[in-house]
Amino acid sequence: MAGKTLYDKLWESHVVREESDGTCLLYIDRHLMHEVTSPQAFEGLRLAGRKAWRKQSIVANPDHNTPTDHWDQGIKDPISRLQVETLDANIKDFGALVYFPFKHANQGIIHVIGPENGTTLPGMTVVCGDSHTSTHGAFGALAQGIGTSEVEHVLATQTLVAKRSRRMLVTVEGRLAAGVTAKDVALAIIGKIGTAGGTGHAIEFGGSAIRALSMEGRMTLCNMAIEAGARAGLVAPDEKTFEYLEDKQFAPKGDQWDRAVAYWKTLQSDADAMFDAMVELDASMIEPQVTWGTSPEQVLPVGGRVPNPANEADAQRRVGIERALQYMGLAADTPIGEIRVDKVFIGSCTNSRIEDLRAAATIAKGRKKAASVKQVLIVPGSGQVKRQAEAEGLDKVFVEAGFEWREPGCSMCLAMNADRLAPGERCASTSNRNFEGRQGAGGRTHLVSPEMAAAAAIAGHFVDIRKPF
Amino acid sequence: MKAFTQLTGLVCPLDRANVDTDAIIPKQFLKSIKRSGFGPYLFDEWRYSDVGEPGMDCTHRPVRADFVLNQPRYQGAQVLLARDNFGCGSSREHAPWAIEDYGFCVVIAPSFADIFFGNCYKNGVLPIVLPAATVDKLFKECADTEGYQLEVDLKKQTATTPSGESFAFDITPHRKHCLLNGLDEIALTLQHADEIKDFEAKHEAAQPWLFA
């Protein structure tokens, strides 16, 4: 019999019962929550007179609606404020292991605070009413985004009704060149397999280039698994994982730690495990990536040119390219390096961790943003990230470069708060989605790494950070 | 949950691939703490030429006349015909809420994004996967025939065209049972509460750190 994949091991260790058609009740260890996708779930519980099955599984905080400046003035938008206050009230009524209300010193993006306080651990099942829950797969946890009805189901039963996914292995072997990051790896993979390439699959990322990534890099990569269509991304836990977790507040301690690590070391795909799909990339061939269109799969190396629809044989794809170029206000064959940006956003659950900010600061140090760039927002992923960055003086580097140093939150990744693009504005963004209107109605998004975003802020247009600019 | 059994409904074709949930219902409408009232804002940026805000009365907003939902021949449509990877992106269940609230009961596409696909079932919306060539044929027939309707029968798992051509579709027995009967899935799961408790006890014994 063939060995088991990491995904299978995680799945099988959480099956409470299985129906004859393969539908399972899957036990959920960690339930992350934010204010946008939870109010209707709590309301459903109330209406049915139900309680939370295990409130100690809940880690929550508001992040989508919270402003990133003038915290002393509170949340100005009354609808946003009500949603945040509703989360406060729901957690008060139903309970939680961890809750950081708006303005708490540790508040931040839920996918940043889970790992940094040790509430995300290898071997767990993790859910959140948020598609970027895939982030937590970086720890070897089976983590997936769910809808609000499922949030209610997990609250009430501690289980998820689900069927096993197919397994995909994406292997990246070799060394990444200087200036090429986990974000570029993620975008290169999506460029190769497409935004539906991972649909129906859980993707395990392996190979020497993945093992060489830091935990922050692995989180960036798994975060983007959903942009390849995969509900879950996974990296097998290793010494880096254990080192990251040791001494985190909610990580096991003493004997428990030793026992946990011994178990976590078994969380690897067996050498003879079978995958339903395999994809391979050569790390040395991956260049800094820039999206040019309105889907993350519409991506090119920085040295490339915007595609010409006339060269596309498939009619539906041609129409897709034409539509994307029109929305993006780009002419066919434009060199990526000639695309000028109006705004830059460095943040989001993809790229707002300390390593991301250090990388951006390295580029910004001693330089100034281009006069043509209207605004550069640096939005740390959490209060902890913000304090760490300030302790290292990164905030000063950014401010001296003419960037704005903000309070933590989701910010202009999806523009639910006041941080957004105006119609027609073009943005270099470290976030995860370049969909039409994502960063503000009519806004134009180019997805890049933190280094590439910082360089675009300085130069006023995209530049190849592997070369002097 | 609302049950779904059978429907004969007008088809509205949305001819673009990779329609994401940000397009289905833009972020500003996600500030609502309710489950209803999203229908008027379905596909808001494609449907209206101004920028929509929550609570806006949509009856007097300037519309984009060329968008399918605004075309007179598709008014009252209950079946949305779509292309590959429909519902990709954000997990927001507001997307099927908006689709259902607008009046669609069925979405047909060659493929769906996983989270959206699952969310539909929880809201009495039936997502049907048909082969790309079949979907293509339906797009053509729909364009050629004003008032084009499909008969969708969940018990028989078929979608039938006006000419009587019938296409079979798959659905898991569990989902079919829940949808046909409009079952409360939580109540269904809680029938197994003892099994969940037994599992939990064993799980805690094996990995106590998960319960600290």
Chai-1 contact restraints between the chains, C-beta under 6 A:
chainA,res_idxA,chainB,res_idxB,connection_type,confidence,min_distance_angstrom,max_distance_angstrom,comment,restraint_id
A,V16,B,E195,contact,1.0,0.0,6.0,A-B,restraint_1
A,V16,B,I196,contact,1.0,0.0,6.0,A-B,restraint_2
A,V16,B,F199,contact,1.0,0.0,6.0,A-B,restraint_3
A,R17,B,H192,contact,1.0,0.0,6.0,A-B,restraint_4
A,R17,B,E195,contact,1.0,0.0,6.0,A-B,restraint_5
A,E19,B,H174,contact,1.0,0.0,6.0,A-B,restraint_6
A,D21,B,T172,contact,1.0,0.0,6.0,A-B,restraint_7
A,D21,B,P173,contact,1.0,0.0,6.0,A-B,restraint_8
A,D21,B,H174,contact,1.0,0.0,6.0,A-B,restraint_9
A,T23,B,H174,contact,1.0,0.0,6.0,A-B,restraint_10
A,Y27,B,F199,contact,1.0,0.0,6.0,A-B,restraint_11
A,D29,B,L210,contact,1.0,0.0,6.0,A-B,restraint_12
A,V36,B,L30,contact,1.0,0.0,6.0,A-B,restraint_13
A,P39,B,I33,contact,1.0,0.0,6.0,A-B,restraint_14
A,Q40,B,R35,contact,1.0,0.0,6.0,A-B,restraint_15
A,I79,B,K31,contact,1.0,0.0,6.0,A-B,restraint_16
A,I79,B,P54,contact,1.0,0.0,6.0,A-B,restraint_17
A,S80,B,K31,contact,1.0,0.0,6.0,A-B,restraint_18
A,Q83,B,K31,contact,1.0,0.0,6.0,A-B,restraint_19
A,Q83,B,I33,contact,1.0,0.0,6.0,A-B,restraint_20
A,T86,B,I33,contact,1.0,0.0,6.0,A-B,restraint_21
A,D130,B,S91,contact,1.0,0.0,6.0,A-B,restraint_22
A,S131,B,S90,contact,1.0,0.0,6.0,A-B,restraint_23
A,S131,B,S91,contact,1.0,0.0,6.0,A-B,restraint_24
A,G145,B,S91,contact,1.0,0.0,6.0,A-B,restraint_25
A,G145,B,I115,contact,1.0,0.0,6.0,A-B,restraint_26
A,G147,B,S91,contact,1.0,0.0,6.0,A-B,restraint_27
A,G147,B,E93,contact,1.0,0.0,6.0,A-B,restraint_28
A,G147,B,N119,contact,1.0,0.0,6.0,A-B,restraint_29
A,T148,B,E93,contact,1.0,0.0,6.0,A-B,restraint_30
A,S149,B,K122,contact,1.0,0.0,6.0,A-B,restraint_31
A,H153,B,I186,contact,1.0,0.0,6.0,A-B,restraint_32
A,A156,B,I186,contact,1.0,0.0,6.0,A-B,restraint_33
A,T157,B,T189,contact,1.0,0.0,6.0,A-B,restraint_34
A,T159,B,I196,contact,1.0,0.0,6.0,A-B,restraint_35
A,T195,B,C88,contact,1.0,0.0,6.0,A-B,restraint_36
A,A196,B,N85,contact,1.0,0.0,6.0,A-B,restraint_37
A,T199,B,D114,contact,1.0,0.0,6.0,A-B,restraint_38
A,R231,B,D114,contact,1.0,0.0,6.0,A-B,restraint_39
A,P252,B,W209,contact,1.0,0.0,6.0,A-B,restraint_40
A,Q256,B,W209,contact,1.0,0.0,6.0,A-B,restraint_41
A,A260,B,W209,contact,1.0,0.0,6.0,A-B,restraint_42
A,S295,B,N18,contact,1.0,0.0,6.0,A-B,restraint_43
A,L414,B,K27,contact,1.0,0.0,6.0,A-B,restraint_44
A,M416,B,K27,contact,1.0,0.0,6.0,A-B,restraint_45
A,F435,B,D20,contact,1.0,0.0,6.0,A-B,restraint_46
A,F435,B,D22,contact,1.0,0.0,6.0,A-B,restraint_47
A,G437,B,P26,contact,1.0,0.0,6.0,A-B,restraint_48
A,G437,B,E45,contact,1.0,0.0,6.0,A-B,restraint_49
A,R438,B,D22,contact,1.0,0.0,6.0,A-B,restraint_50
A,A441,B,E45,contact,1.0,0.0,6.0,A-B,restraint_51
A,A441,B,V51,contact,1.0,0.0,6.0,A-B,restraint_52
